[in-house]
Amino acid sequence: MNSYFVIALSALFVALAAGSAINLSEEQKNLAKQHHEQCAAEIKLTEEESAKVKAKDFKNPTENIKCFANCFFEKVGTLKDGELQESVVLEKLGGLIGEEKTKEALEKCRSIKGENKCDTAAKLHECFESFKPAPEAKA
């Protein structure tokens, strides 16, 4: 169950974390992929929407993409009925980016509410995305 939450929190910051400064284990990547596929099917993402999600393009998201974000975050436990699960975020994400940075992110993002659960998830994703670690510079 712990890796389940780590995936969710990593996804908050790096939209499934592929190629980012936060490294996930193969098990975590596989679980994230499984949740991605389940939510894409449940929400009935179009091919175009699925391509945007895979490309981490969350600018001007459709309602389906917003609901995909909600589905994914609920499956991994960081959102429940549209409410951010702060204790989970603090416990798990603190180990990835540090407790202070996590508290800073929570302080900025915790009060965000959208028009519905899907809109809230998309807005939270956008807020948390601003705290993701910068990619490591290559020499």
BAFI-3210 file (N, C-alpha, C; in Angstrom, 3 decimals, decimal comma, padded with zeros to 6 digits):
// residues 139
n [1|2|3|4|5|6|7|8|9|10|11|12|13|14|15|16|17|18|19|20|21|22|23|24|25|26|27|28|29|30|31|32|33|34|35|36|37|38|39|40|41|42|43|44|45|46|47|48|49|50|51|52|53|54|55|56|57|58|59|60|61|62|63|64|65|66|67|68|69|70|71|72|73|74|75|76|77|78|79|80|81|82|83|84|85|86|87|88|89|90|91|92|93|94|95|96|97|98|99|100|101|102|103|104|105|106|107|108|109|110|111|112|113|114|115|116|117|118|119|120|121|122|123|124|125|126|127|128|129|130|131|132|133|134|135|136|137|138|139]
n.u [000,812|002,027|003,689|001,705|000,642|002,919|003,218|000,979|001,519|003,866|002,872|001,234|003,090|004,575|003,066|002,598|005,253|007,216|010,436|011,352|012,765|012,110|012,424|010,830|010,215|010,190|007,929|006,280|005,957|004,603|002,223|001,209|000,791|-001,184|-003,304|-003,637|-004,552|-006,946|-008,440|-008,560|-010,178|-012,518|-013,326|-013,592|-011,738|-010,955|-008,963|-007,378|-007,481|-006,275|-003,727|-002,912|-002,805|-000,809|001,299|001,640|000,257|-001,549|-002,753|-005,516|-007,520|-009,880|-013,191|-013,227|-010,468|-010,004|-011,635|-010,336|-007,976|-009,069|-010,068|-007,672|-006,222|-007,988|-007,966|-005,401|-005,372|-004,799|-006,748|-010,034|-013,353|-013,195|-011,658|-008,514|-006,116|-004,359|-002,637|-001,652|-000,323|001,657|003,043|003,999|005,000|006,805|009,072|010,042|010,453|011,148|010,249|009,765|009,371|007,137|005,271|005,134|003,978|001,502|000,456|000,048|-001,696|-003,823|-006,382|-007,651|-010,424|-012,576|-015,237|-016,417|-015,672|-013,938|-012,925|-011,670|-009,619|-008,076|-007,252|-005,802|-003,772|-002,465|-001,571|000,129|001,950|003,540|005,406|007,103|010,248|013,039|014,292|017,264|020,335|022,245|025,593]
n.v [-001,196|001,232|001,923|002,497|004,976|006,570|006,635|008,118|010,598|011,307|011,501|013,728|015,754|015,405|014,508|011,622|011,122|010,251|010,335|012,356|014,366|013,002|009,745|006,717|003,346|000,333|-001,154|000,830|002,495|000,709|000,345|002,947|003,148|001,199|002,367|004,628|003,491|002,266|004,502|006,002|004,332|004,233|006,925|007,306|008,513|010,281|009,447|011,641|013,094|011,236|011,162|013,768|013,626|011,668|013,081|014,902|017,286|019,548|021,941|024,017|021,909|019,393|018,527|015,768|015,211|016,546|015,005|012,594|013,175|013,449|010,838|009,324|010,410|009,797|006,983|006,447|007,587|010,234|012,107|012,284|012,045|014,589|015,960|016,965|014,792|015,551|014,512|012,198|013,227|014,790|012,849|010,964|012,425|014,109|012,563|012,412|014,991|016,520|017,675|020,419|021,644|020,218|021,021|023,706|023,494|022,343|024,415|026,396|025,095|023,783|024,979|025,077|024,851|023,603|023,889|021,445|017,978|017,060|019,411|020,475|018,564|018,972|021,627|021,369|019,686|021,436|023,388|021,892|021,029|023,223|023,005|020,962|019,211|020,677|019,556|017,588|019,071|018,355|017,511]
n.w [000,000|000,623|-001,610|-003,372|-002,514|-002,783|-005,536|-006,283|-005,151|-006,385|-008,938|-008,684|-008,764|-011,072|-013,176|-013,636|-013,601|-015,435|-016,654|-014,938|-012,221|-009,951|-009,133|-009,855|-008,832|-010,844|-010,178|-009,077|-011,311|-012,994|-011,557|-011,628|-014,377|-014,667|-013,188|-014,750|-017,170|-016,273|-015,406|-017,779|-019,309|-017,704|-017,715|-020,338|-022,146|-025,115|-028,033|-028,627|-026,205|-024,502|-025,606|-024,996|-022,185|-021,846|-022,941|-021,014|-021,196|-019,833|-020,260|-020,637|-020,043|-021,059|-019,887|-019,551|-019,204|-016,822|-015,155|-015,423|-014,000|-011,424|-011,032|-011,120|-008,922|-006,848|-006,953|-006,059|-003,599|-002,806|-003,079|-001,806|-002,322|-003,489|-001,671|-000,503|000,805|003,240|005,267|004,121|001,903|003,194|004,711|002,777|000,525|001,683|002,103|-000,441|-001,580|000,526|003,775|004,348|001,803|001,037|002,981|002,271|-000,269|000,422|001,973|000,056|-001,733|-000,420|-000,010|-002,406|-004,462|-006,888|-009,348|-009,255|-008,358|-010,354|-011,502|-009,262|-008,875|-011,200|-010,815|-008,437|-009,339|-011,101|-009,263|-007,504|-009,377|-009,776|-007,809|-008,392|-008,587|-010,268|-013,413|-013,462|-014,302|-017,190|-017,713]
ca.u [000,000|002,885|004,084|000,482|000,572|004,085|002,915|000,019|002,153|004,785|002,051|000,809|004,163|005,209|002,125|002,992|006,665|008,144|011,550|011,466|013,786|011,666|012,518|009,938|010,613|009,405|006,637|005,494|005,605|003,583|000,965|000,728|000,281|-002,441|-004,325|-003,855|-005,394|-008,273|-009,155|-008,824|-011,333|-013,694|-013,720|-013,773|-010,914|-010,771|-007,553|-006,720|-007,324|-005,284|-002,422|-002,562|-002,425|000,495|002,293|001,624|-000,287|-002,752|-003,220|-006,899|-008,001|-011,298|-013,834|-012,756|-009,113|-010,157|-012,189|-009,253|-007,112|-009,782|-010,089|-006,326|-005,876|-008,821|-007,498|-004,164|-005,619|-004,460|-008,025|-011,183|-014,563|-012,812|-010,899|-007,102|-005,755|-003,114|-001,720|-001,014|000,619|002,785|003,812|004,653|005,740|007,914|010,239|010,509|010,935|011,467|009,080|009,506|008,796|005,797|004,420|004,950|003,007|000,196|-000,011|-000,429|-002,691|-004,867|-007,714|-008,150|-011,679|-013,129|-016,695|-016,807|-014,496|-013,013|-012,275|-010,771|-008,440|-007,251|-006,641|-004,780|-002,637|-001,757|-000,901|001,238|002,934|004,468|006,398|007,899|011,681|013,558|015,084|018,691|021,108|023,201|026,880]
ca.v [000,000|002,410|002,315|003,019|006,398|007,235|006,867|009,214|011,862|011,611|011,914|015,102|016,681|015,233|013,902|010,235|011,085|009,704|011,179|013,520|014,310|012,023|008,427|005,688|001,971|-000,292|-001,513|002,057|002,911|-000,218|000,642|004,212|002,832|000,475|003,355|005,459|002,736|002,100|005,780|006,362|003,535|004,666|008,278|007,246|009,514|010,110|009,242|012,951|013,394|010,309|011,630|014,958|013,180|011,000|014,121|015,792|018,567|019,820|023,301|024,022|020,523|019,116|017,976|014,387|015,212|016,916|013,842|011,611|013,549|013,095|009,372|008,857|010,808|009,032|005,592|006,332|008,013|011,610|012,814|011,459|012,858|015,959|016,559|016,614|014,009|016,224|013,678|011,289|014,041|015,159|011,656|010,302|013,337|014,658|011,724|012,577|016,347|017,185|018,085|021,860|021,908|019,630|021,931|024,907|023,137|022,190|025,746|027,098|024,361|023,095|025,599|025,115|024,150|023,887|023,853|020,073|017,164|016,992|020,719|020,567|017,730|019,637|022,815|020,891|019,225|022,633|024,002|021,047|020,966|024,352|022,653|019,792|019,484|020,987|018,450|017,700|019,555|017,380|018,152]
ca.w [000,000|000,649|-002,958|-003,959|-002,193|-003,354|-006,943|-006,377|-004,820|-007,478|-010,065|-008,453|-009,096|-012,370|-014,114|-013,797|-013,235|-016,430|-017,040|-014,072|-011,182|-008,959|-009,747|-009,336|-009,116|-011,911|-009,592|-008,963|-012,672|-013,490|-010,880|-012,194|-015,715|-014,465|-012,813|-015,933|-018,101|-015,675|-015,421|-019,176|-019,726|-016,932|-018,119|-021,790|-022,816|-026,554|-028,383|-028,515|-024,775|-023,962|-026,082|-024,210|-020,840|-021,950|-023,233|-019,848|-021,646|-019,054|-020,535|-021,113|-020,056|-021,268|-018,690|-019,420|-018,646|-015,408|-014,449|-015,388|-012,871|-010,200|-010,941|-010,793|-007,558|-005,915|-006,936|-005,294|-002,232|-002,449|-003,017|-001,434|-002,480|-003,808|-000,562|-000,438|001,989|003,609|006,046|003,169|001,134|004,049|005,082|001,651|-000,336|002,456|001,872|-001,813|-001,881|001,778|004,557|004,222|000,479|001,058|003,764|001,453|-001,305|001,070|002,382|-001,135|-002,519|000,354|-000,041|-003,782|-004,744|-008,198|-009,461|-008,940|-008,006|-011,483|-011,604|-008,104|-009,145|-012,211|-010,206|-007,496|-010,143|-011,567|-008,116|-007,066|-010,461|-009,621|-006,785|-008,778|-008,681|-011,596|-013,960|-013,189|-015,445|-017,724|-017,965]
c.u [000,854|003,287|002,898|000,385|001,747|003,831|001,999|000,695|003,165|003,995|001,537|001,851|004,668|004,337|002,592|004,502|007,638|009,205|011,761|012,582|013,388|011,647|011,598|010,504|009,760|008,011|005,724|005,057|004,500|002,228|000,366|000,129|-001,066|-003,566|-004,656|-004,821|-006,814|-009,072|-009,478|-010,057|-012,607|-014,228|-014,051|-013,034|-010,882|-009,288|-006,771|-006,481|-006,268|-003,876|-001,970|-002,111|-001,039|001,615|002,408|001,170|-001,617|-003,214|-004,623|-007,487|-009,499|-011,882|-013,393|-011,364|-009,155|-010,665|-011,192|-008,344|-007,778|-009,782|-008,734|-005,990|-006,722|-008,360|-006,261|-004,264|-005,274|-005,679|-009,099|-012,401|-014,229|-012,011|-009,463|-006,820|-004,373|-002,144|-000,981|000,039|001,853|003,665|004,627|005,494|006,922|009,194|010,824|011,102|011,300|010,225|008,749|008,847|007,371|004,839|004,133|003,899|001,604|-000,385|-000,612|-001,661|-003,908|-006,263|-008,328|-009,401|-012,148|-014,645|-017,256|-015,534|-013,470|-012,232|-011,291|-009,494|-007,511|-006,542|-005,569|-003,548|-001,801|-000,969|000,314|002,330|003,961|005,554|007,284|009,371|012,075|014,342|016,567|019,415|022,102|024,481|027,351]
c.v [001,259|002,855|002,915|004,529|007,163|007,557|008,068|010,546|012,263|012,123|013,331|016,085|016,559|014,508|012,527|010,044|010,549|010,733|012,392|013,340|013,362|010,664|007,443|004,320|001,441|-000,662|-000,288|002,552|002,022|000,045|001,948|003,973|002,123|001,449|004,266|004,758|002,564|003,395|006,224|005,613|003,997|006,006|008,328|008,397|009,225|009,860|010,543|013,317|012,502|010,728|012,862|014,574|012,544|011,999|015,128|017,206|018,799|021,269|023,201|022,609|020,434|018,605|016,531|014,329|015,595|015,716|012,689|011,905|013,168|011,583|008,852|009,170|010,071|007,578|005,438|006,944|009,439|012,526|011,815|012,362|014,331|016,671|016,044|015,900|014,470|015,337|012,696|012,046|014,348|013,956|011,113|011,247|013,963|013,872|011,884|013,956|017,123|017,723|019,564|022,201|021,356|020,527|023,208|024,653|023,007|023,541|026,491|026,425|023,862|023,692|025,632|024,253|024,577|023,842|022,478|019,281|017,135|018,294|020,920|019,778|018,406|020,854|022,430|020,402|020,416|023,287|023,187|020,952|022,094|024,071|021,484|020,169|019,797|019,790|018,685|018,127|018,489|018,112|017,916]
c.w [000,000|-000,746|-003,705|-003,729|-002,776|-004,818|-007,094|-006,149|-005,870|-008,678|-009,903|-008,948|-010,513|-013,382|-014,575|-013,780|-014,269|-016,787|-016,172|-013,068|-010,056|-009,646|-009,048|-009,679|-010,265|-011,407|-009,509|-010,340|-013,235|-012,850|-011,402|-013,578|-015,615|-014,106|-013,986|-016,885|-017,569|-015,763|-016,842|-019,683|-019,015|-017,429|-019,607|-022,480|-024,310|-026,816|-028,221|-027,046|-024,140|-024,374|-025,296|-022,803|-020,878|-022,213|-022,088|-020,225|-020,934|-019,206|-021,123|-021,180|-020,331|-019,949|-018,470|-018,796|-017,171|-014,603|-014,410|-014,194|-011,555|-009,987|-010,487|-009,342|-006,524|-005,834|-006,065|-003,901|-001,862|-002,433|-002,603|-001,451|-002,692|-002,736|-000,572|000,874|002,458|004,369|005,141|002,366|001,968|004,363|003,914|000,806|000,382|002,253|000,481|-002,079|-000,628|002,462|004,372|002,889|000,409|001,831|002,984|000,371|-000,715|001,462|001,191|-001,747|-001,741|000,215|-001,440|-003,921|-006,125|-008,160|-009,115|-008,640|-009,126|-011,629|-010,449|-008,363|-010,143|-011,627|-009,192|-008,250|-010,597|-010,432|-007,692|-008,125|-010,324|-008,585|-007,194|-008,871|-010,120|-012,113|-013,690|-014,455|-015,881|-018,086|-019,374]
res [m|n|s|y|f|v|i|a|l|s|a|l|f|v|a|l|a|a|g|s|a|i|n|l|s|e|e|q|k|n|l|a|k|q|h|h|e|q|c|a|a|e|i|k|l|t|e|e|e|s|a|k|v|k|a|k|d|f|k|n|p|t|e|n|i|k|c|f|a|n|c|f|f|e|k|v|g|t|l|k|d|g|e|l|q|e|s|v|v|l|e|k|l|g|g|l|i|g|e|e|k|t|k|e|a|l|e|k|c|r|s|i|k|g|e|n|k|c|d|t|a|a|k|l|h|e|c|f|e|s|f|k|p|a|p|e|a|k|a]
***
